[in-house]
Structure formats: structure tokens, C-alpha cells
Amino acid sequence: MRNEAVQRFRRQVRRELGGRAGAERRYSDGLRRQAVAYWQARETGGEGLRTVAATLGIAPVTLRRWAQDARFRPVRVLADAAPVAPRLVVVIEATGLRVEGVDVETAAYLIARLR
């Protein structure tokens, strides 16, 4: 199964990118998703980033960047999540203006009104 996934990835890379190299290489979202999913599966088995990237034929920094891309992270939506209390901020401007104990939106509004 592992070898099949790698071979399928490499075939798709050849098909999509052909002989392009360097900055001309633009991997599709599908290929990126495939590589990230493969890394996540191998990582649970104890394989490191460098090993997986070398197996796929891509740079480790590229694979890490793809994995950090929000488009490729699973998201779970909670329908009944508890409301979050607004965070209180302290803003001190270079002019000496100090706003504290309000949420970000209120601080921005106050600062804009005081200018």
C-alpha cells in the first residue's frame, strides 16, 4: 500500500509537471493534499519529515509548508460551542494615549474617535 501511494504520487507529478524544474514547478492542490496525507499517515508510524519527503521526491521544507497551509488541515465544526468571552486588551499609542479593559473592536473605535 505504501509503495502504491508513492508510485501514484510520482506518476501524477510526472503527468502534471512534466519536465519543469525549479520555479516552474507548481504542484496542484490535489498533489499537495496527497503528499500531506501521506506524510501524516507515515508520521503516525514513526517516519520523520525528511524520510517521507525524500521518498516522495520533494524538499522537506516544501512538505512542511504544505502541511501548515490552512487549506490542507482538517477542520471540525462544533455546532454547540460555548460562546467565547471577548478578550480585553491594553493599547498604548506613541502619543501617550492609553486604552485598556475593552475588547479589540471597542479599542479601535475609541482610538479612531479620539484622533
MIZAZA-720479 format. One record per residue (C-alpha): y, x, z; residue in one letter. Coordinates in steps of 0.25 Angstrom, whole numbers, always signed. Layout:
R north  east    up residu
R     Y     X     Z      a
...
END
This chain:
R north  east    up residu
R    +0    +0    +0      m
R   +10   +11    +4      r
R    +7   +19    -9      n
R    +9    +6   -17      e
R   +22    +3   -11      a
R   +27   +17   -14      v
R   +22   +17   -28      q
R   +28    +3   -31      r
R   +42    +8   -26      f
R   +41   +21   -34      r
R   +37   +13   -47      r
R   +49    +3   -44      q
R   +58   +15   -42      v
R   +54   +21   -56      r
R   +56    +8   -63      r
R   +69    +5   -57      e
R   +75   +19   -57      l
R   +68   +25   -68      g
R   +73   +40   -69      g
R   +86   +38   -62      r
R   +89   +48   -51      a
R  +100   +51   -41      g
R  +111   +42   -40      a
R  +106   +34   -52      e
R   +94   +29   -43      r
R   +97   +15   -38      r
R   +86    +9   -31      y
R   +85    -6   -31      s
R   +86   -15   -19      d
R   +71   -18   -21      g
R   +67    -3   -21      l
R   +75    -1    -9      r
R   +69   -12    -1      r
R   +55    -8    -5      q
R   +58    +7    +0      a
R   +64    +2   +13      v
R   +52    -8   +15      a
R   +42    +3   +12      y
R   +49   +13   +22      w
R   +49    +2   +33      q
R   +34    +0   +31      a
R   +31   +15   +31      r
R   +40   +17   +43      e
R   +32    +8   +52      t
R   +20   +17   +48      g
R   +27   +29   +53      g
R   +32   +35   +40      e
R   +46   +41   +40      g
R   +58   +39   +31      l
R   +57   +52   +23      r
R   +42   +50   +21      t
R   +44   +36   +15      v
R   +56   +40    +7      a
R   +48   +51    +1      a
R   +37   +42    -2      t
R   +46   +32   -10      l
R   +53   +44   -17      g
R   +67   +41   -11      i
R   +76   +49    -1      a
R   +75   +45   +13      p
R   +90   +43   +15      v
R   +89   +33    +4      t
R   +77   +25   +10      l
R   +85   +25   +24      r
R   +98   +20   +17      r
R   +90    +9   +10      w
R   +83    +5   +24      a
R   +97    +4   +30      q
R  +102    -5   +19      d
R  +104   -19   +25      a
R   +99   -25   +12      r
R   +85   -20   +16      f
R   +84   -23   +30      r
R   +76   -35   +35      p
R   +85   -46   +41      v
R   +81   -56   +51      r
R   +90   -68   +53      v
R   +89   -75   +66      l
R   +93   -90   +65      a
R   +96   -92   +80      d
R  +102   -79   +84      a
R  +111   -79   +96      a
R  +126   -78   +94      p
R  +132   -65   +96      v
R  +144   -63  +105      a
R  +156   -57   +98      p
R  +157   -42  +101      r
R  +170   -38  +108      l
R  +178   -27  +102      v
R  +189   -17  +106      v
R  +199   -13   +95      v
R  +210    -3   +97      i
R  +219    +0   +86      e
R  +226   +13   +83      a
R  +239    +5   +86      t
R  +234    +3  +101      g
R  +230   -12   +98      l
R  +218   -15  +107      r
R  +210   -28  +105      v
R  +197   -30  +114      e
R  +188   -40  +119      g
R  +187   -48  +106      v
R  +178   -49   +94      d
R  +180   -41   +81      v
R  +186   -53   +74      e
R  +196   -56   +84      t
R  +200   -42   +86      a
R  +202   -41   +71      a
R  +210   -54   +71      y
R  +219   -49   +83      l
R  +222   -35   +76      i
R  +225   -42   +63      a
R  +235   -52   +70      r
R  +241   -41   +78      l
R  +245   -32   +66      r
END
